Amino acid sequence: MLKDNLKILRKNKGLSQEELSVKLHVVRQTISKWESGLSVPDAEMLVTISELFETPVSEILGENIEKQEKDDLKVISEKLEVINEQLSNYQKEKRKQKNKILIIIDISIILLFILLAILGSPYLTWDYNITEWAILGTFYHAFEWMFMRLAPIVVIVLTTIILIKKNK
């Protein structure tokens, strides 16, 4: 286990046996013997190795690091899967909320359109000799004129957006 873990840690760091031997102040043959299982480092050297690889001594002496890395990858992939699912659900809810808002705007425009049609332009009968009524009548007429021309276009556009988003 020590021999395999030492080799894996060295390769993960991108070090050759020669480079590792320089860092640990030993000869290359010593590293080779450790990795082939012919000898083992002493306690002080194990501490130095663990500091160099930023890995606890117990892990260097323990289970195969490669096996733990595979388990870690499995755990990470499971966590990513959960996060992706949560993100997907969040985006679906956001889309539903946007569709609800667009539908409410659509219905409001239609109701206002109907209300203006039922009222039948009451400003036409107002006395425009009174300044306040003249100003109010002008604004009312401008709003009605613009709204009656733009409302159908806005309703068509919003409805199209809603239908396109539902099909996705």
N, C-alpha and C positions, 0 to 999 in steps of 0.2 A: 504494500500500500504506500509506504513512504517513497519507494523508488518511483512508482507511477505518478504520485502526486507531485513530487519534485520535478519530474520531467514535464508534466502538464503545466505547472506554474511557470517554469522557465520558458516554455514555448509560448504560453499566453502573454508573457512579457516581451516576447520577441528576442530573447537572448540565446546566444549559442553557449555551449559548455565553456568555451574559452572566455567569453564576456562575463559569464556568471562567476567563473573562477577568479577573475580579476577583481570583481566586486566583493567577493568573500575572502580574498587574500589567501587562496589555496591554489594548487596546481590543477590543471584541467583533468588529469587522471583521477583526482579525488572526486570530482563531480561525476565522472564516468563510472567510478566504482559505486557511488551512492545510487545513481540511476539504474545500474545493473543489479543492485542488491548485494554486492560483494562486501560492502561496509556501510556503516551508518555514521552520520555526524554526531558529535557529542552535544551535550545539553546547551552549552554556550553558543555553538554554531547553529543549533536549531532556532534559538532565539534570534540570532542575526538573520537567518534565512526568513523567519516569519516577519521580521521588520522590513526586510527588503521587498518581500512579496505582499506586504500588508495583509497577511493572513495569520490567524491564530495558530499556534504550535499544534493545538489539538486537532485542527483541521488538516494540517500537513501530515500528522501521524494517523489520523482517523480514516474515515471512509474514502473511497475514491472520489476525487473532486469532480471528475468527468460525470459521474453518476449524479452528483448533487447539482451540477450545472444543468443537466437534462431535466431534473425535477424542477429546478428554478425556472427553466424555460416553459415548462408545462404550467406552472403556477402563474407566471406572467401572462402566458397566452390566455389562460382562463380569465384572469382579471381584465385583460384587454377585451375579451369577448363580452364580459358583463358591461364594461364601460361603453363599448360600441352599441350594445342593445339599449342602454340607458339613453345614449345620445340619439339614437333612432327614435325612441319613444318621445323624447323631448321635442324633436323636430316635427313629429306627427302631431303632437298636441299644439305646437306653435302654429302649424298649418291650419289645424281645425279652428283655432282662435281667430286667425286672419280671415278665414272663410266666413265665420260667424259675423265678424265686424263688417265685411263686405256685403253680406246679406242684409244686415241691419241698415246700412247706408242705402242699399238698393230699395228696400221697403220704405224707408223714410222719404226718399226722392219721389217714389211713386205716390205715396200718400200726399205729399206736398203738391205734386202735380195735380192730383185729383181735387184737393182743396182749392187750389187756384182756379181750376176749371169750374168748380161749383160756385165760387164767389162771383165769377163773371165780371171781373174788372170794375169793382165798385168806385174806384177813383174817378171814373168818367163822369159821375153825377155830382162830384164835389164842387163846392164854390171856390174857384181859384182866385177870387179877389182877396181872400184872406191868405197872407203870406205863408203862414205855417202849413195850411192845407195845400198850397201850391207846391211847397218844397216836399212835403210828405207824399203828395200825389206823384210828383216827378220821380222820386226814389222808388215808390211802389211800382210805377209803370216800368221803370228801367229794370228793376228786379224781375218782374213778371216777364217782360220781353226776353231778357237773357235766359231766365230759368226755363221758360217754355221751349226755347230753341236748344239749350244745352242738356237739359235733363234726359231726354231720350237717348242722346249719344252717351252720356255718362252711364246710364242704366245698361245700355248694350255693352259697353266696355267692361263694366264691373261684372256683369253676368258672364261674359266671355272669359274673364280672368278666373272666376269661380269654377266654371266648367273645365277649363284647362287644368287648373290645379287639382281638381278632383280626379281627373284621368291619370295623373302622374302617380 
